[in-house]
Amino acid sequence: MTSIRLVTSTAAFAIAATIANAADMPVKAPAPLPVVQQATGYVEVYGGWASTRFRDTFCEVGATCETESERIRGWVLGGAGRGNYWLGPNMSVQLDAQAEGTSYKESEGPFSQNFSNHSFLIGGHINWRDSQRGLLGVFAGAGDAGGGFNQAQRHVVGGAEAQLYWNQFTLYVQGGYDTLVGDSFVEPHA
């Protein structure tokens, strides 16, 4: 009986020693790298109330001046979306889209009319970014703004941007050129 216990305890010791040594063996494959999230983005929708006040002063020669004031109220509905895609560890592309409209109702005595202002912008950025130093990039966009009060105006913008990271502060500069496309005002025909 003693010899069976000796063989059993020797076998148990040998198995335990093998298991303990297995933990010290070198790993055959390198540890997997963390997965970089390549695409991100968001969508937002917002709404609210709008109020616009006009104040005009009319003066005639030899008469006193009159001031007229008018307030127009309405509601706003808008939204935006942004998508980011990482081309590499330090290079990203960002696409932006935003639109907003304000619906006004103007009432003067028994008469009323509805009209709206609208705007939209579609743009993009391409950037090189180092999380320790900063960012360098270029951007471009096109959009439309107006209607309602004035004729809608289409515009195009482009430029460059840079960020400098300094401890918990980010210094940001952006410069570019914005121009109207086509006529900004429509002249009446005679």
KEVEX-94488 format. One line per field, with one value per residue (C-alpha): x, y, z; residue in three letters. Coordinates in Angstrom, 1 decimal. Layout:
REM residues N
xx	c(X; ...);
yy	c(Y; ...);
zz	c(Z; ...);
r	c(Ala; ...);
//
This chain:
REM residues 190
xx	c(0.0; 2.9; 4.4; 1.1; 1.0; 4.6; 3.9; 0.7; 2.4; 5.4; 3.1; 1.1; 4.4; 5.6; 2.3; 2.3; 5.9; 5.0; 2.1; 4.2; 6.9; 4.4; 3.6; 7.2; 7.4; 7.9; 4.8; 4.8; 2.7; 3.0; 0.2; -2.5; -2.3; -5.3; -7.9; -8.0; -11.5; -11.5; -14.9; -16.8; -19.4; -22.6; -26.0; -27.8; -31.3; -32.4; -35.3; -36.3; -38.0; -36.9; -37.7; -36.5; -37.0; -36.8; -36.5; -36.6; -36.4; -37.9; -37.2; -38.6; -37.1; -38.6; -40.6; -40.0; -38.6; -40.7; -39.5; -41.3; -40.6; -41.8; -41.2; -41.5; -41.7; -41.1; -39.7; -36.3; -35.6; -32.1; -29.7; -26.1; -23.9; -20.2; -18.3; -14.6; -12.5; -8.9; -6.8; -3.9; -2.6; -2.1; -4.2; -8.0; -10.8; -13.8; -17.1; -19.6; -23.2; -25.5; -28.9; -31.2; -34.5; -36.6; -40.3; -41.7; -45.3; -45.7; -49.1; -50.0; -53.6; -56.0; -53.2; -50.6; -48.0; -45.6; -42.0; -38.7; -35.0; -32.8; -29.1; -27.0; -23.3; -21.4; -17.7; -14.7; -11.3; -8.2; -5.8; -2.4; -2.5; 0.1; -1.5; 1.6; 2.3; -0.6; -2.6; -2.1; -4.9; -6.9; -10.7; -13.2; -17.0; -20.0; -23.3; -26.3; -27.7; -30.7; -34.1; -37.1; -35.6; -33.0; -32.2; -30.3; -26.6; -24.4; -20.8; -17.7; -14.9; -11.5; -8.4; -5.9; -6.0; -3.5; -3.6; -0.8; -1.1; 0.5; -0.3; -4.0; -4.3; -5.0; -4.1; -6.1; -5.8; -7.9; -7.6; -9.2; -11.1; -14.9; -16.5; -20.1; -21.0; -23.2; -25.2; -25.8; -28.9; -31.5; -32.3; -35.9; -36.6; -37.9);
yy	c(0.0; 2.3; 1.8; 2.7; 6.0; 6.7; 6.2; 8.3; 11.2; 11.1; 11.2; 14.1; 16.0; 15.4; 16.7; 19.8; 20.6; 20.3; 22.7; 25.2; 25.1; 25.6; 29.1; 30.1; 28.9; 31.6; 32.7; 31.4; 34.3; 38.0; 39.6; 41.0; 44.8; 46.9; 47.4; 51.0; 52.2; 53.4; 55.0; 57.2; 59.9; 61.3; 62.8; 65.6; 67.1; 70.3; 72.7; 75.9; 79.2; 82.2; 85.9; 88.7; 92.4; 95.0; 98.7; 101.3; 105.1; 107.2; 110.9; 113.4; 116.7; 119.4; 116.8; 114.8; 111.3; 108.2; 104.9; 101.7; 98.5; 95.0; 91.6; 88.3; 85.0; 81.5; 78.1; 76.5; 73.0; 71.8; 68.9; 68.0; 64.9; 64.2; 61.1; 60.4; 57.7; 57.0; 56.2; 55.3; 55.8; 59.6; 60.5; 61.1; 62.3; 64.1; 64.8; 67.3; 68.1; 70.7; 72.1; 74.5; 76.2; 78.8; 79.1; 82.5; 83.8; 87.5; 89.0; 92.6; 93.5; 91.0; 89.9; 87.2; 85.5; 82.6; 82.5; 80.8; 81.2; 78.2; 77.3; 74.2; 73.4; 70.3; 70.2; 68.0; 68.0; 65.8; 65.9; 64.6; 64.3; 63.4; 63.0; 64.4; 67.4; 68.7; 68.6; 69.9; 69.8; 71.3; 71.8; 72.7; 73.2; 74.6; 75.8; 78.0; 80.6; 82.9; 83.0; 84.7; 88.1; 88.2; 86.2; 82.9; 83.1; 80.2; 80.1; 78.0; 78.0; 76.4; 76.7; 75.2; 74.5; 73.7; 72.7; 72.7; 70.5; 72.0; 70.0; 70.3; 73.3; 73.1; 76.1; 76.2; 78.4; 78.2; 80.4; 80.3; 81.9; 82.2; 83.4; 83.8; 81.7; 83.4; 86.6; 87.5; 89.6; 89.4; 92.7; 93.4; 93.3; 96.5);
zz	c(0.0; 0.8; -2.7; -4.3; -2.3; -3.2; -7.0; -6.8; -4.9; -7.3; -10.3; -8.8; -8.1; -11.6; -13.1; -10.8; -11.8; -15.5; -15.1; -13.2; -15.8; -18.6; -17.3; -17.8; -21.4; -24.1; -26.0; -29.6; -31.1; -30.3; -28.4; -30.7; -31.4; -30.2; -32.9; -34.1; -34.6; -38.3; -38.7; -36.3; -36.5; -35.2; -36.2; -34.4; -34.8; -33.1; -33.0; -31.3; -31.4; -33.5; -33.2; -35.6; -35.0; -37.7; -36.9; -39.7; -39.5; -42.3; -42.6; -45.1; -45.9; -43.6; -41.6; -38.5; -38.6; -38.0; -36.6; -37.4; -35.5; -36.5; -34.9; -36.8; -35.0; -36.1; -35.4; -36.2; -37.3; -38.2; -38.2; -38.8; -39.3; -39.2; -40.3; -39.6; -41.3; -40.4; -43.5; -41.3; -37.7; -38.2; -41.3; -41.2; -43.5; -42.1; -43.9; -42.5; -43.5; -41.8; -42.7; -40.9; -41.7; -40.0; -40.8; -40.1; -39.9; -40.4; -39.3; -40.0; -39.3; -41.0; -43.4; -42.8; -44.8; -44.3; -45.5; -44.5; -44.4; -45.0; -45.1; -45.7; -45.8; -47.0; -46.3; -45.7; -44.0; -44.5; -41.6; -40.4; -36.6; -34.0; -30.6; -28.9; -31.1; -33.2; -36.5; -40.0; -42.6; -45.4; -45.8; -48.4; -48.4; -50.3; -49.2; -49.5; -47.1; -47.2; -48.7; -47.0; -46.1; -48.9; -52.0; -51.3; -51.7; -52.7; -51.5; -51.6; -49.0; -48.8; -46.7; -44.2; -40.5; -37.7; -34.1; -31.5; -28.4; -25.3; -22.1; -21.6; -24.1; -27.8; -29.9; -33.1; -36.2; -39.4; -42.5; -45.9; -48.7; -49.0; -52.2; -53.6; -56.6; -59.1; -58.5; -54.9; -55.6; -58.3; -60.0; -61.1; -64.8; -66.4);
r	c(Met; Thr; Ser; Ile; Arg; Leu; Val; Thr; Ser; Thr; Ala; Ala; Phe; Ala; Ile; Ala; Ala; Thr; Ile; Ala; Asn; Ala; Ala; Asp; Met; Pro; Val; Lys; Ala; Pro; Ala; Pro; Leu; Pro; Val; Val; Gln; Gln; Ala; Thr; Gly; Tyr; Val; Glu; Val; Tyr; Gly; Gly; Trp; Ala; Ser; Thr; Arg; Phe; Arg; Asp; Thr; Phe; Cys; Glu; Val; Gly; Ala; Thr; Cys; Glu; Thr; Glu; Ser; Glu; Arg; Ile; Arg; Gly; Trp; Val; Leu; Gly; Gly; Ala; Gly; Arg; Gly; Asn; Tyr; Trp; Leu; Gly; Pro; Asn; Met; Ser; Val; Gln; Leu; Asp; Ala; Gln; Ala; Glu; Gly; Thr; Ser; Tyr; Lys; Glu; Ser; Glu; Gly; Pro; Phe; Ser; Gln; Asn; Phe; Ser; Asn; His; Ser; Phe; Leu; Ile; Gly; Gly; His; Ile; Asn; Trp; Arg; Asp; Ser; Gln; Arg; Gly; Leu; Leu; Gly; Val; Phe; Ala; Gly; Ala; Gly; Asp; Ala; Gly; Gly; Gly; Phe; Asn; Gln; Ala; Gln; Arg; His; Val; Val; Gly; Gly; Ala; Glu; Ala; Gln; Leu; Tyr; Trp; Asn; Gln; Phe; Thr; Leu; Tyr; Val; Gln; Gly; Gly; Tyr; Asp; Thr; Leu; Val; Gly; Asp; Ser; Phe; Val; Glu; Pro; His; Ala);
//
